Amino acid sequence: MGARRRTLVITRQVAARLAELAPIRPDTAHPHVAIRHPEACRECEGWHCAFLCPAGVFRLHRAPPWITVEHELCVECGACYILCPRDNIGFRWPRPGYGVANRYG
């Protein structure tokens, strides 16, 4: 198993554990994270969103390169928005009642 594949497997395991700790109620009608211009991702050389997202929201497909988004997995950390070198990720906080449900106490 290659290093990148191993990283993606570990990332999926972390995402599953995060979902146990902070349940996510996805808002399928209004996704809060999306790629603004998919064609710009084809020119990207680092695909930082796919490799650095702790929840594995972005999935890289290699031939031809494109990214798919599974916004239902998002833990709302904002890393994708901050790390995209092309400023190509649209991110906004989910509507009230949706997204990560934090438990206090």
C-alpha positions in Angstrom: 0.0 0.0 0.0 1.5 3.4 -1.0 2.0 6.2 1.4 -0.8 8.3 -0.1 -3.3 5.4 0.0 -2.3 4.7 3.6 -2.8 8.4 4.4 -6.3 8.3 2.9 -7.2 5.1 4.8 -6.0 6.7 8.1 -7.9 9.9 7.3 -11.2 7.9 6.8 -10.6 6.2 10.1 -10.1 9.6 11.8 -13.3 11.0 10.1 -15.3 8.0 11.4 -14.0 8.6 15.0 -14.8 12.3 14.7 -18.3 11.5 13.6 -18.7 9.4 16.8 -17.5 12.2 19.0 -19.4 15.0 17.3 -22.4 13.8 15.2 -23.0 15.6 12.0 -26.4 16.5 10.7 -25.9 17.2 7.0 -27.9 19.9 5.2 -28.3 18.3 1.8 -30.4 21.2 0.4 -27.7 23.8 1.2 -24.1 22.3 1.1 -21.8 24.6 3.1 -18.6 23.6 1.3 -18.2 23.4 -2.4 -15.7 23.9 -5.2 -16.3 27.1 -7.0 -14.7 26.3 -10.4 -14.0 22.6 -11.0 -11.9 23.3 -14.0 -9.4 25.2 -11.8 -8.8 22.0 -9.8 -7.5 20.3 -13.0 -4.6 22.8 -13.1 -3.8 22.5 -9.4 -0.5 20.7 -8.6 -0.9 20.1 -4.9 -4.6 19.2 -4.3 -4.1 20.4 -0.8 -7.8 20.0 0.0 -7.8 16.3 -0.8 -4.7 15.5 1.3 -5.1 17.8 4.2 -8.8 17.7 5.1 -9.0 15.8 8.4 -12.5 14.4 7.5 -11.8 13.3 4.0 -14.4 15.5 2.4 -12.5 16.0 -0.8 -11.7 13.0 -3.0 -9.1 13.2 -5.7 -9.6 11.3 -9.0 -6.4 11.0 -11.0 -7.2 10.5 -14.6 -8.1 13.2 -15.6 -7.6 14.9 -12.3 -10.7 16.2 -10.6 -12.0 16.6 -7.1 -15.4 15.4 -5.7 -16.9 16.8 -2.5 -18.7 14.9 0.2 -19.9 17.8 2.3 -21.8 15.5 4.6 -18.5 14.5 6.2 -17.3 18.1 6.9 -16.3 18.9 10.5 -16.2 22.6 9.7 -12.5 23.2 10.5 -12.0 25.5 7.5 -8.7 24.0 6.5 -9.8 23.6 2.9 -10.8 27.2 2.6 -7.5 28.4 4.2 -5.2 26.0 2.3 -6.5 26.2 -1.3 -3.8 28.1 -3.2 -6.4 29.1 -5.9 -9.0 30.4 -3.5 -11.4 28.0 -5.2 -13.3 26.5 -2.2 -16.5 28.1 -1.1 -17.1 27.7 2.6 -19.7 29.1 4.8 -21.0 28.0 8.2 -24.0 25.6 8.0 -27.5 26.8 8.8 -28.6 26.6 12.4 -29.5 23.1 13.4 -27.2 21.5 10.8 -23.5 20.6 10.7 -21.5 19.4 13.7 -23.5 18.9 16.9 -21.1 19.5 19.7 -21.8 18.0 23.1 -21.0 20.1 26.2 -20.5 18.9 29.7 
